[in-house]
């Protein structure tokens, strides 16, 4: 798990089997969880896109 103020708020969730972006968004603050229904492999990418 990644926590803290150093983790960027902008994120993408990628299916590593296909490379498809299955979710993207901007969290309101560093404590907000990135929700996913589960059941499939996922890669969470948090990066500043500014």
N, CA, C and O atoms as a Tripos MOL2 file, in Angstrom:
@<TRIPOS>MOLECULE
protein
  200   199    50     0     0
PROTEIN
NO_CHARGES

@<TRIPOS>ATOM
      1 N           0.8380   -1.1820    0.0000 N.3       1 UNK1
      2 CA          0.0000    0.0000    0.0000 C.3       1 UNK1
      3 C           0.8810    1.2430    0.0000 C.2       1 UNK1
      4 O           1.9320    1.2870    0.6400 O.2       1 UNK1
      5 N           0.4350    2.2220   -0.7150 N.am      2 UNK2
      6 CA          1.1520    3.4910   -0.7680 C.3       2 UNK2
      7 C           0.3380    4.5510   -0.0610 C.2       2 UNK2
      8 O          -0.8340    4.7620   -0.3710 O.2       2 UNK2
      9 N           0.9560    5.2040    0.8740 N.am      3 UNK3
     10 CA          0.2980    6.2790    1.6010 C.3       3 UNK3
     11 C           1.2500    7.4490    1.7300 C.2       3 UNK3
     12 O           2.4590    7.2970    1.5530 O.2       3 UNK3
     13 N           0.7140    8.6050    2.0360 N.am      4 UNK4
     14 CA          1.5400    9.7620    2.3330 C.3       4 UNK4
     15 C           1.3080   10.9070    1.3780 C.2       4 UNK4
     16 O           0.7330   10.7530    0.3010 O.2       4 UNK4
     17 N           1.7730   12.0550    1.8090 N.am      5 UNK5
     18 CA          1.6010   13.2710    1.0180 C.3       5 UNK5
     19 C           2.4840   13.2980   -0.2240 C.2       5 UNK5
     20 O           2.2640   14.1180   -1.1150 O.2       5 UNK5
     21 N           3.4850   12.4090   -0.3000 N.am      6 UNK6
     22 CA          4.3750   12.3820   -1.4610 C.3       6 UNK6
     23 C           3.8000   11.5910   -2.6260 C.2       6 UNK6
     24 O           4.3380   11.6510   -3.7320 O.2       6 UNK6
     25 N           2.7160   10.8500   -2.4030 N.am      7 UNK7
     26 CA          2.0890   10.0700   -3.4730 C.3       7 UNK7
     27 C           1.1720   11.0090   -4.2640 C.2       7 UNK7
     28 O           0.2560   11.5940   -3.6870 O.2       7 UNK7
     29 N           1.4010   11.1630   -5.5750 N.am      8 UNK8
     30 CA          0.5660   12.0640   -6.3790 C.3       8 UNK8
     31 C          -0.9140   11.6680   -6.3140 C.2       8 UNK8
     32 O          -1.2390   10.4940   -6.1420 O.2       8 UNK8
     33 N          -1.7940   12.6400   -6.4510 N.am      9 UNK9
     34 CA         -3.2320   12.4050   -6.3720 C.3       9 UNK9
     35 C          -3.8170   11.9020   -7.6940 C.2       9 UNK9
     36 O          -4.8570   11.2440   -7.6940 O.2       9 UNK9
     37 N          -3.1720   12.1990   -8.8040 N.am     10 UNK10
     38 CA         -3.6340   11.7390  -10.1160 C.3      10 UNK10
     39 C          -3.2530   10.2690  -10.2940 C.2      10 UNK10
     40 O          -2.1240    9.8780   -9.9990 O.2      10 UNK10
     41 N          -4.1980    9.4570  -10.7780 N.am     11 UNK11
     42 CA         -3.9220    8.0240  -10.9040 C.3      11 UNK11
     43 C          -4.5420    7.4330  -12.1650 C.2      11 UNK11
     44 O          -5.4700    7.9890  -12.7520 O.2      11 UNK11
     45 N          -3.9950    6.2890  -12.5580 N.am     12 UNK12
     46 CA         -4.5550    5.4310  -13.5890 C.3      12 UNK12
     47 C          -4.5060    4.0100  -13.0680 C.2      12 UNK12
     48 O          -3.5850    3.6450  -12.3370 O.2      12 UNK12
     49 N          -5.4940    3.2020  -13.4410 N.am     13 UNK13
     50 CA         -5.5120    1.7790  -13.1080 C.3      13 UNK13
     51 C          -5.4720    1.0270  -14.4330 C.2      13 UNK13
     52 O          -6.3150    1.2350  -15.3060 O.2      13 UNK13
     53 N          -4.4700    0.1410  -14.5700 N.am     14 UNK14
     54 CA         -4.2210   -0.5380  -15.8370 C.3      14 UNK14
     55 C          -4.3650   -2.0470  -15.6420 C.2      14 UNK14
     56 O          -3.9300   -2.6000  -14.6320 O.2      14 UNK14
     57 N          -4.9800   -2.7000  -16.6230 N.am     15 UNK15
     58 CA         -5.0200   -4.1580  -16.6660 C.3      15 UNK15
     59 C          -3.7160   -4.6020  -17.3230 C.2      15 UNK15
     60 O          -3.5250   -4.3610  -18.5150 O.2      15 UNK15
     61 N          -2.8060   -5.2510  -16.5750 N.am     16 UNK16
     62 CA         -1.5010   -5.5900  -17.1490 C.3      16 UNK16
     63 C          -1.5640   -6.6670  -18.2310 C.2      16 UNK16
     64 O          -0.6030   -6.8420  -18.9800 O.2      16 UNK16
     65 N          -2.6790   -7.3890  -18.3250 N.am     17 UNK17
     66 CA         -2.7930   -8.4190  -19.3600 C.3      17 UNK17
     67 C          -3.0370   -7.8130  -20.7280 C.2      17 UNK17
     68 O          -2.5970   -8.3570  -21.7410 O.2      17 UNK17
     69 N          -3.7480   -6.6700  -20.7600 N.am     18 UNK18
     70 CA         -4.1210   -6.0560  -22.0330 C.3      18 UNK18
     71 C          -3.5070   -4.6770  -22.2530 C.2      18 UNK18
     72 O          -3.4090   -4.2040  -23.3850 O.2      18 UNK18
     73 N          -3.0920   -4.0370  -21.1570 N.am     19 UNK19
     74 CA         -2.5940   -2.6670  -21.2440 C.3      19 UNK19
     75 C          -3.7010   -1.6320  -21.2280 C.2      19 UNK19
     76 O          -3.4280   -0.4340  -21.3140 O.2      19 UNK19
     77 N          -4.9580   -2.0780  -21.1180 N.am     20 UNK20
     78 CA         -6.0870   -1.1520  -21.1010 C.3      20 UNK20
     79 C          -6.1320   -0.3680  -19.7950 C.2      20 UNK20
     80 O          -5.9160   -0.9260  -18.7190 O.2      20 UNK20
     81 N          -6.4130    0.9280  -19.8970 N.am     21 UNK21
     82 CA         -6.6640    1.7500  -18.7190 C.3      21 UNK21
     83 C          -8.1190    1.5110  -18.3270 C.2      21 UNK21
     84 O          -9.0300    1.8330  -19.0890 O.2      21 UNK21
     85 N          -8.3370    0.9450  -17.1390 N.am     22 UNK22
     86 CA         -9.6950    0.6030  -16.7110 C.3      22 UNK22
     87 C         -10.2970    1.6480  -15.7790 C.2      22 UNK22
     88 O         -11.4980    1.6240  -15.5100 O.2      22 UNK22
     89 N          -9.4720    2.5600  -15.2880 N.am     23 UNK23
     90 CA         -9.9600    3.6600  -14.4580 C.3      23 UNK23
     91 C          -8.9040    4.7530  -14.4300 C.2      23 UNK23
     92 O          -7.7150    4.4970  -14.6250 O.2      23 UNK23
     93 N          -9.3520    5.9550  -14.1890 N.am     24 UNK24
     94 CA         -8.4380    7.0870  -14.0160 C.3      24 UNK24
     95 C          -9.1660    8.1630  -13.2290 C.2      24 UNK24
     96 O         -10.3960    8.2120  -13.2050 O.2      24 UNK24
     97 N          -8.3980    9.0110  -12.5940 N.am     25 UNK25
     98 CA         -9.0190   10.0750  -11.8390 C.3      25 UNK25
     99 C          -8.0220   10.8430  -10.9990 C.2      25 UNK25
    100 O          -6.8090   10.6870  -11.1370 O.2      25 UNK25
    101 N          -8.5610   11.6770  -10.1240 N.am     26 UNK26
    102 CA         -7.7690   12.4700   -9.1990 C.3      26 UNK26
    103 C          -8.4020   12.3190   -7.8240 C.2      26 UNK26
    104 O          -9.5700   12.6530   -7.6280 O.2      26 UNK26
    105 N          -7.6230   11.8140   -6.8740 N.am     27 UNK27
    106 CA         -8.1240   11.6970   -5.5080 C.3      27 UNK27
    107 C          -8.2060   13.0860   -4.8800 C.2      27 UNK27
    108 O          -7.4320   13.9720   -5.2410 O.2      27 UNK27
    109 N          -9.1250   13.2820   -3.9550 N.am     28 UNK28
    110 CA         -9.3020   14.5710   -3.3030 C.3      28 UNK28
    111 C          -8.1970   14.8650   -2.2920 C.2      28 UNK28
    112 O          -7.8130   16.0200   -2.1060 O.2      28 UNK28
    113 N          -7.6870   13.8180   -1.6390 N.am     29 UNK29
    114 CA         -6.5790   13.9740   -0.7090 C.3      29 UNK29
    115 C          -5.8190   12.6560   -0.6020 C.2      29 UNK29
    116 O          -6.2620   11.6320   -1.1240 O.2      29 UNK29
    117 N          -4.6830   12.6880    0.0710 N.am     30 UNK30
    118 CA         -3.7820   11.5390    0.1160 C.3      30 UNK30
    119 C          -4.3560   10.3390    0.8520 C.2      30 UNK30
    120 O          -3.8650    9.2240    0.6750 O.2      30 UNK30
    121 N          -5.3820   10.5360    1.6720 N.am     31 UNK31
    122 CA         -5.9470    9.4140    2.4240 C.3      31 UNK31
    123 C          -7.0730    8.6930    1.6750 C.2      31 UNK31
    124 O          -7.5510    7.6560    2.1330 O.2      31 UNK31
    125 N          -7.4990    9.2300    0.5330 N.am     32 UNK32
    126 CA         -8.5910    8.6220   -0.2320 C.3      32 UNK32
    127 C          -8.1110    7.3590   -0.9500 C.2      32 UNK32
    128 O          -7.0610    7.3700   -1.5930 O.2      32 UNK32
    129 N          -8.8760    6.2740   -0.8400 N.am     33 UNK33
    130 CA         -8.5550    5.0010   -1.4880 C.3      33 UNK33
    131 C          -8.9440    5.0420   -2.9520 C.2      33 UNK33
    132 O          -9.8890    5.7340   -3.3310 O.2      33 UNK33
    133 N          -8.2170    4.3020   -3.7750 N.am     34 UNK34
    134 CA         -8.5860    4.1000   -5.1800 C.3      34 UNK34
    135 C          -9.3770    2.7970   -5.2100 C.2      34 UNK34
    136 O          -8.8230    1.7250   -4.9670 O.2      34 UNK34
    137 N         -10.6590    2.8880   -5.5060 N.am     35 UNK35
    138 CA        -11.5440    1.7260   -5.4450 C.3      35 UNK35
    139 C         -11.4890    0.9330   -6.7530 C.2      35 UNK35
    140 O         -11.3370    1.4940   -7.8380 O.2      35 UNK35
    141 N         -11.6170   -0.3900   -6.6120 N.am     36 UNK36
    142 CA        -11.6570   -1.2820   -7.7580 C.3      36 UNK36
    143 C         -12.5020   -2.4900   -7.3580 C.2      36 UNK36
    144 O         -12.4460   -2.9330   -6.2110 O.2      36 UNK36
    145 N         -13.2780   -3.0170   -8.2890 N.am     37 UNK37
    146 CA        -14.1530   -4.1570   -7.9920 C.3      37 UNK37
    147 C         -13.3600   -5.4200   -7.6720 C.2      37 UNK37
    148 O         -13.8780   -6.3360   -7.0350 O.2      37 UNK37
    149 N         -12.1020   -5.4690   -8.1150 N.am     38 UNK38
    150 CA        -11.2700   -6.6390   -7.8480 C.3      38 UNK38
    151 C         -11.5610   -7.7670   -8.8090 C.2      38 UNK38
    152 O         -12.3620   -7.6250   -9.7330 O.2      38 UNK38
    153 N         -10.9020   -8.8950   -8.5830 N.am     39 UNK39
    154 CA        -11.1320  -10.0630   -9.4180 C.3      39 UNK39
    155 C         -10.2400  -10.1570  -10.6370 C.2      39 UNK39
    156 O         -10.3210  -11.1320  -11.3850 O.2      39 UNK39
    157 N          -9.3910   -9.1650  -10.8540 N.am     40 UNK40
    158 CA         -8.4940   -9.1910  -12.0090 C.3      40 UNK40
    159 C          -7.1900   -8.4990  -11.6330 C.2      40 UNK40
    160 O          -7.1730   -7.6540  -10.7370 O.2      40 UNK40
    161 N          -6.1000   -8.8470  -12.3060 N.am     41 UNK41
    162 CA         -4.8340   -8.1640  -12.0340 C.3      41 UNK41
    163 C          -4.9470   -6.6730  -12.3470 C.2      41 UNK41
    164 O          -5.6020   -6.2810  -13.3120 O.2      41 UNK41
    165 N          -4.3110   -5.8610  -11.5350 N.am     42 UNK42
    166 CA         -4.3310   -4.4120  -11.7370 C.3      42 UNK42
    167 C          -2.9700   -3.8200  -11.4060 C.2      42 UNK42
    168 O          -2.2690   -4.3110  -10.5220 O.2      42 UNK42
    169 N          -2.6040   -2.7700  -12.1180 N.am     43 UNK43
    170 CA         -1.4390   -1.9690  -11.8200 C.3      43 UNK43
    171 C          -1.9410   -0.5520  -11.5570 C.2      43 UNK43
    172 O          -2.6500    0.0290  -12.3780 O.2      43 UNK43
    173 N          -1.5640   -0.0060  -10.4060 N.am     44 UNK44
    174 CA         -1.9860    1.3430  -10.0320 C.3      44 UNK44
    175 C          -0.8130    2.2880  -10.2840 C.2      44 UNK44
    176 O           0.2840    2.0820   -9.7660 O.2      44 UNK44
    177 N          -1.0550    3.3160  -11.0790 N.am     45 UNK45
    178 CA         -0.0180    4.2810  -11.4360 C.3      45 UNK45
    179 C          -0.4450    5.6290  -10.8870 C.2      45 UNK45
    180 O          -1.4920    6.1570  -11.2630 O.2      45 UNK45
    181 N           0.3590    6.1820  -10.0050 N.am     46 UNK46
    182 CA          0.1080    7.5080   -9.4480 C.3      46 UNK46
    183 C           1.2200    8.4170   -9.9420 C.2      46 UNK46
    184 O           2.3930    8.1650   -9.6660 O.2      46 UNK46
    185 N           0.8620    9.4870  -10.6780 N.am     47 UNK47
    186 CA          1.8930   10.3740  -11.1990 C.3      47 UNK47
    187 C           1.3130   11.7750  -11.4000 C.2      47 UNK47
    188 O           0.1340   11.9490  -11.7090 O.2      47 UNK47
    189 N           2.1750   12.7510  -11.2150 N.am     48 UNK48
    190 CA          1.7930   14.1280  -11.5040 C.3      48 UNK48
    191 C           1.8110   14.3040  -13.0060 C.2      48 UNK48
    192 O           2.8250   14.0410  -13.6530 O.2      48 UNK48
    193 N           0.7060   14.7430  -13.5630 N.am     49 UNK49
    194 CA          0.6270   14.9300  -15.0100 C.3      49 UNK49
    195 C           0.6650   16.4000  -15.3820 C.2      49 UNK49
    196 O           0.2740   16.7800  -16.4860 O.2      49 UNK49
    197 N           1.1340   17.2200  -14.4630 N.am     50 UNK50
    198 CA          1.1930   18.6630  -14.7170 C.3      50 UNK50
    199 C           2.3750   19.0320  -15.5750 C.2      50 UNK50
    200 O           2.5710   20.2080  -15.8830 O.2      50 UNK50
@<TRIPOS>BOND
     1     1     2 1
     2     2     3 1
     3     3     4 2
     4     3     5 am
     5     5     6 1
     6     6     7 1
     7     7     8 2
     8     7     9 am
     9     9    10 1
    10    10    11 1
    11    11    12 2
    12    11    13 am
    13    13    14 1
    14    14    15 1
    15    15    16 2
    16    15    17 am
    17    17    18 1
    18    18    19 1
    19    19    20 2
    20    19    21 am
    21    21    22 1
    22    22    23 1
    23    23    24 2
    24    23    25 am
    25    25    26 1
    26    26    27 1
    27    27    28 2
    28    27    29 am
    29    29    30 1
    30    30    31 1
    31    31    32 2
    32    31    33 am
    33    33    34 1
    34    34    35 1
    35    35    36 2
    36    35    37 am
    37    37    38 1
    38    38    39 1
    39    39    40 2
    40    39    41 am
    41    41    42 1
    42    42    43 1
    43    43    44 2
    44    43    45 am
    45    45    46 1
    46    46    47 1
    47    47    48 2
    48    47    49 am
    49    49    50 1
    50    50    51 1
    51    51    52 2
    52    51    53 am
    53    53    54 1
    54    54    55 1
    55    55    56 2
    56    55    57 am
    57    57    58 1
    58    58    59 1
    59    59    60 2
    60    59    61 am
    61    61    62 1
    62    62    63 1
    63    63    64 2
    64    63    65 am
    65    65    66 1
    66    66    67 1
    67    67    68 2
    68    67    69 am
    69    69    70 1
    70    70    71 1
    71    71    72 2
    72    71    73 am
    73    73    74 1
    74    74    75 1
    75    75    76 2
    76    75    77 am
    77    77    78 1
    78    78    79 1
    79    79    80 2
    80    79    81 am
    81    81    82 1
    82    82    83 1
    83    83    84 2
    84    83    85 am
    85    85    86 1
    86    86    87 1
    87    87    88 2
    88    87    89 am
    89    89    90 1
    90    90    91 1
    91    91    92 2
    92    91    93 am
    93    93    94 1
    94    94    95 1
    95    95    96 2
    96    95    97 am
    97    97    98 1
    98    98    99 1
    99    99   100 2
   100    99   101 am
   101   101   102 1
   102   102   103 1
   103   103   104 2
   104   103   105 am
   105   105   106 1
   106   106   107 1
   107   107   108 2
   108   107   109 am
   109   109   110 1
   110   110   111 1
   111   111   112 2
   112   111   113 am
   113   113   114 1
   114   114   115 1
   115   115   116 2
   116   115   117 am
   117   117   118 1
   118   118   119 1
   119   119   120 2
   120   119   121 am
   121   121   122 1
   122   122   123 1
   123   123   124 2
   124   123   125 am
   125   125   126 1
   126   126   127 1
   127   127   128 2
   128   127   129 am
   129   129   130 1
   130   130   131 1
   131   131   132 2
   132   131   133 am
   133   133   134 1
   134   134   135 1
   135   135   136 2
   136   135   137 am
   137   137   138 1
   138   138   139 1
   139   139   140 2
   140   139   141 am
   141   141   142 1
   142   142   143 1
   143   143   144 2
   144   143   145 am
   145   145   146 1
   146   146   147 1
   147   147   148 2
   148   147   149 am
   149   149   150 1
   150   150   151 1
   151   151   152 2
   152   151   153 am
   153   153   154 1
   154   154   155 1
   155   155   156 2
   156   155   157 am
   157   157   158 1
   158   158   159 1
   159   159   160 2
   160   159   161 am
   161   161   162 1
   162   162   163 1
   163   163   164 2
   164   163   165 am
   165   165   166 1
   166   166   167 1
   167   167   168 2
   168   167   169 am
   169   169   170 1
   170   170   171 1
   171   171   172 2
   172   171   173 am
   173   173   174 1
   174   174   175 1
   175   175   176 2
   176   175   177 am
   177   177   178 1
   178   178   179 1
   179   179   180 2
   180   179   181 am
   181   181   182 1
   182   182   183 1
   183   183   184 2
   184   183   185 am
   185   185   186 1
   186   186   187 1
   187   187   188 2
   188   187   189 am
   189   189   190 1
   190   190   191 1
   191   191   192 2
   192   191   193 am
   193   193   194 1
   194   194   195 1
   195   195   196 2
   196   195   197 am
   197   197   198 1
   198   198   199 1
   199   199   200 2
@<TRIPOS>SUBSTRUCTURE
     1 UNK1         2 RESIDUE 1 A UNK
     2 UNK2         6 RESIDUE 1 A UNK
     3 UNK3        10 RESIDUE 1 A UNK
     4 UNK4        14 RESIDUE 1 A UNK
     5 UNK5        18 RESIDUE 1 A UNK
     6 UNK6        22 RESIDUE 1 A UNK
     7 UNK7        26 RESIDUE 1 A UNK
     8 UNK8        30 RESIDUE 1 A UNK
     9 UNK9        34 RESIDUE 1 A UNK
    10 UNK10       38 RESIDUE 1 A UNK
    11 UNK11       42 RESIDUE 1 A UNK
    12 UNK12       46 RESIDUE 1 A UNK
    13 UNK13       50 RESIDUE 1 A UNK
    14 UNK14       54 RESIDUE 1 A UNK
    15 UNK15       58 RESIDUE 1 A UNK
    16 UNK16       62 RESIDUE 1 A UNK
    17 UNK17       66 RESIDUE 1 A UNK
    18 UNK18       70 RESIDUE 1 A UNK
    19 UNK19       74 RESIDUE 1 A UNK
    20 UNK20       78 RESIDUE 1 A UNK
    21 UNK21       82 RESIDUE 1 A UNK
    22 UNK22       86 RESIDUE 1 A UNK
    23 UNK23       90 RESIDUE 1 A UNK
    24 UNK24       94 RESIDUE 1 A UNK
    25 UNK25       98 RESIDUE 1 A UNK
    26 UNK26      102 RESIDUE 1 A UNK
    27 UNK27      106 RESIDUE 1 A UNK
    28 UNK28      110 RESIDUE 1 A UNK
    29 UNK29      114 RESIDUE 1 A UNK
    30 UNK30      118 RESIDUE 1 A UNK
    31 UNK31      122 RESIDUE 1 A UNK
    32 UNK32      126 RESIDUE 1 A UNK
    33 UNK33      130 RESIDUE 1 A UNK
    34 UNK34      134 RESIDUE 1 A UNK
    35 UNK35      138 RESIDUE 1 A UNK
    36 UNK36      142 RESIDUE 1 A UNK
    37 UNK37      146 RESIDUE 1 A UNK
    38 UNK38      150 RESIDUE 1 A UNK
    39 UNK39      154 RESIDUE 1 A UNK
    40 UNK40      158 RESIDUE 1 A UNK
    41 UNK41      162 RESIDUE 1 A UNK
    42 UNK42      166 RESIDUE 1 A UNK
    43 UNK43      170 RESIDUE 1 A UNK
    44 UNK44      174 RESIDUE 1 A UNK
    45 UNK45      178 RESIDUE 1 A UNK
    46 UNK46      182 RESIDUE 1 A UNK
    47 UNK47      186 RESIDUE 1 A UNK
    48 UNK48      190 RESIDUE 1 A UNK
    49 UNK49      194 RESIDUE 1 A UNK
    50 UNK50      198 RESIDUE 1 A UNK
